[in-house]
Amino acid sequence: MGVMHIPGHEHQKPREVTLEEIRDVLGNCQLCPLGQTRTNLVFGVGNPHARVMFIGEGPGRNEDLQGEPFVGAAGQKLNGLLGLAGLRREDIYIANVIKCRPPSNRNPRPEEIEACSPFLREQIRSIWPDVIVCLGNFATQFVLRTEQGVTKLRGRFHQTGHFVVMPTFHPAATIYHQDWLPLLEADMRMLGQWLAEHPAEAGEVR
């Protein structure tokens, strides 16, 4: 089940569950075996009223140690890219599909994603962003409920329920595939253009 769409409520935010309440429910989560091997649960960080929410795959080594998403090399890369969209780190909210690091940074397993995904869905509902940026295949396939990969889906905006969704490459992938970096940069510029063309609504708390 993806983010629910309530017809006729395109601009009306659902009853807000705060990020703190979601984090409290998560607690010392042991819903999947990753709870046994993690150092820190990595919930998410940023502006609780962000217009743009970034979703990655899962925590890496640095994230696991610090309990915060995107603090390693991929995070440095992302910080540098945000300026292309006219954004700063403090403007956005960042979370991952799974909140605990898989051992040796292996791919998350379907049952791990299934156990963890309700928390991400609630984070999305709490923040109610204008745009969701999906970094990489796992986030893209989860949010858009698709089997297609980022390479086919990037370069344009998609709609799912209330949300505009922009799939793009994960910044970590561009470290190994340098030819993807200009495409990721182009997507970030496209995001900046969309935000400029769709200013926050009057009276909207941001």
Steps between C-alpha positions, in 0.01 A plus 500: 500500500643838403422847626123532513332746268187664635293640208414864538767553765789579268618796709362399837751329719379189683489496879858558592694242690820670608838358411570469873194276543609279210851478646355406840295219345811374322685491833770232510347331196556124465242434226769350275845344561680827420411614852753246628794619290463879486688748717240777477155521351506773233156661503532813288604861533404845382218749478170346619314738263730450202365562151742235371556161661794286385477123539804276476549126534650422840771612741866431425787467745529871590123535532480193724771643728352852518128416486440753223437445128734618227802598711761302303641553150152480343379764746785736405410447136133570569582818694690630196212416266227671703619844393412414137136485614530815711479294818708468815527197726289674769215554248440132432411181682695180433403145589572152370276211397657295779618647828778251588820420314506163324821309582783580255265749328322218317166578333201507733285186476130521408391392849721769657347767277152370582565514874647850487293674232199596719730740685608669176137527389416674826800733461374599155150562638640705789717722280254508205765635261429656162768286335649164592846441353574127476874431504561167329296195410380386842342835587360544149345155484351538847345845449382451141405133549684402186750237388671750267839643583620856540674509161160463327305724737734793568498832315131572560249537781247236592182533706394260772193611692562849634872486441725602215783248482843545342700178462873547453831326560627444850799731560709197606444341158661799327823436692538177298308605187635847436306527173180505712605814688403748222157328485453534876609865476247558219225344714587730791482804273162374376387477865610859561306615196186318621528659845540846344193441282294366792561734793366399843135591537408813693447418865686172468725445800848411376 
